[in-house]
Amino acid sequence: MSIKAVIAEDDFRVAAIHEKFLGSFQEIDVVGKALNGKETIELLEKHDPDLLLLDVYMPDQLGTELLPIIRGRFPNIDIIMITAATDKEILMKALHYGVDQYLIKPVKMELFHQTIEEYLKKSQLIESKDEVDQEFVNKLFKKATPSNETKESTLPKGIDEITLVKVTNVLKSNSSGLSAEQVSDQIGASRTTARRYLEYLITVKECKAEVVYGVVGRPERRYYKI
C-alpha cells in the first residue's frame, strides 16, 4: 500500500515537522507542502493525493472554506485537519464535509502517531475486501460485535487482527516460503513489524520457519504457512 500525502500548513516549520513525522511511515509518501489555499488546490490537481493534512488558518483562505471545493473536485481524498481552531462551528463544518480526524494544536506526538496508525489500518481494511458484510462495516466504523471483542482480546499487545490477516494471506499465496523482508514489502510495513507477526504465527502453530542458505552461504530464516 502506497499513500500520497499533501500538507497544507502556513507555518513552514510546522509543515517540515509534519513531513518528517509522516516520513517515518514507509506506506506514506509526502508529495508536496502548501503554505496557503491556492497552493493547496494546485498540489491536489498536480498529484491527486490520497491524504491531505489541512490547517484552518491560512493567509488567503480558511481551510474550512476549501472543504467544499476539495470535496467537489477531489471527492475521494481523505482529510485530517490539524489546527488551533477551537470554534465549534468550524468543527461541525469539518464533520459535514467528511473530515476523517480533527486534531487541535498543540498536538501531542503520541496522538499524532495514533491518528496516522488508525488511518493506515482503516486504509488497509478497505483494501482487503472487494465486497462488504456487516462484520466488515462494524470494523470500519469501530463498532465491534461481541465475537470481535473476544477475538481482539485474545491477541497480544502489538498484534492487530487486520495486519495479522494480511501476513497470513501473504504466506498462503507463497508456498515456497518468504523471508521477513519479503513479507514486509508485500504488506507495506517494516521488517521488524513483519517479523513480529511471523513469530506470533509460529507460537499459535499457524506458521513454521526454516533456515535456508543462499548462494553465498548466508543463512536466511524463511517462513511457511502450515
C-alpha angles and dihedrals in degrees: 000000000000121000123193113211136192124197119211108192128138094211106075091200092057090044090054091052091051091048092051091048094049088047089066088070109076091204092063127074116188104216099178150352125221127200096195144015096270093054090046093059091044092053092047090052092047100045106020090214128197097223135037125193101203131192120204102214110061126153099249105027140007115253089233089057088056093053098082090046092049094046091048095050103026105029097166100052118115116228131203114184117212110184149136089233112121097170109127091217090059091050092050091050090051090052091047091057094048101256108179097214138001117210121187118215133274086051117196111232091232091058092045090052092047091050094052092044090053091046091053092048090051091049091049091049092052091050093048097073138039094196127039136218132184093270089055091049091048090055092046092052093036094244101140120201118222091257091052092049091053093048094047091049091058093058116093123241112283094029118099124186098235095055091041091057091049092052091047092050092049091053092047091056094051111059092172091066133249137234121236089253092054091049091049091053092052097047095039097239137112121282089244091056092047092050091050091056093043092052090048090054088053091054091053090045096243094115139031133203132215131185112234129181124230130215092281093045097254110148118237129189110228126190128216131190113242 
